Amino acid sequence: MIHSGPVTPPLLTDLPIRALTPDDLRHCADLSQDRGWPREDHKWGLLLTAGTGYGVDAPDGRGLAAACVVTAYGDTRAKPDLAAIGMVLVADRFARRGLGRHLMRYVCDDVLAGVPLTLHATPYGRPLYEELGFDTTGRAEMLRGAFLPEPARKGSGGIPVRPATAEDLAGIIRLDTEVFGTDRTHMITRLPAFTDRLLVAEDGSGALIGYAALWPNMETHVIGPLIARDRATAQALVTALAATTDRPLRTDVDVRHEELVSWLKERGLQSLAFNAVMTRDIPGPPGDWTRRWAPLTVAAG
């Protein structure tokens, strides 16, 4: 009789990586919760439909061991102009065993070989991304709090702000492509269904000079994207969005916009964290940062 020894479980780094689908949403949200993040089901739903998730099934059969999402921009049928990586997570019980590195190497060096990449990194994740060839090219400050309206309504400075209509969508896409630096029509066209509010700002002649969205995320409302010609326009959009909700606001602002950050803090928002904006194969995010005030979500660039 042949006696076999104990079966050695496979190395985590030998486990297959597969593309995720919207059917994986619950397991992605479980993974967020496992690492102490909010579940963010609504955001996961957008990312898994507008982008592509990659994950490793847990060898113990309990959902996902690791996951991330890639959102590609430009001509995604050929080689994208840019890809954003976000929601990089490893289940706590599999952490610090090389699984995150295994997943990121596959995504960056195999799936996205030769594609310019961007991501927002926490201090914890930054060393791994540096190892993978990413450079820090900026910083974003996360802010959260109950918005306090201006006591004496200097407010919008007469900048017209109104709800976006279906007729505005083409203009929003043109402005967004100019400011973001590449086409993301597949993301922008999802905003009316994804957001609770989508506003546009116009100049005196009726030309589109900015737009912003407000979307639900757990107990907060997130402001993003926030695209505006100047700070006064950005403030007018934020003020108008804040007036439509009783929830605390959250947003992530490029730290180079110091005056907007100060104004938001004066209006009651507080700093929660800083994330490094990192890029690979490009010197920094494309487009016009002076008109790009806050992203839709840091997970999508």
Sequence and secondary structure as in RCSB ss.txt:
>XXXX:A:sequence
MIHSGPVTPPLLTDLPIRALTPDDLRHCADLSQDRGWPREDHKWGLLLTAGTGYGVDAPDGRGLAAACVVTAYGD
TRAKPDLAAIGMVLVADRFARRGLGRHLMRYVCDDVLAGVPLTLHATPYGRPLYEELGFDTTGRAEMLRGAFLPE
PARKGSGGIPVRPATAEDLAGIIRLDTEVFGTDRTHMITRLPAFTDRLLVAEDGSGALIGYAALWPNMETHVIGP
LIARDRATAQALVTALAATTDRPLRTDVDVRHEELVSWLKERGLQSLAFNAVMTRDIPGPPGDWTRRWAPLTVAA
G
>XXXX:A:secstr
           GGGS  EE  GGGHHHHHHHHHHTTS   HHHHHHHHHHSEEEEEE TTSSSEEEEEEEEEES 
TTSS SEEEEEEEEE GGGTTSSHHHHHHHIIIIIITTTS EEEEE TTTHHHHHHTT EEEEEEEEEEE     
SS  TTTT  EEE  GGGHHHHHHHHHHHHSS  HHHHTTHHHH SEEEEEE TTS EEEEEEEEEETTEEEEEE
EEESSHHHHHHHHHHHHTT SS EEEEEETT HHHHHHHHHTT EEEEEEEEEEESSSS  S GGGEEE S GGG
 
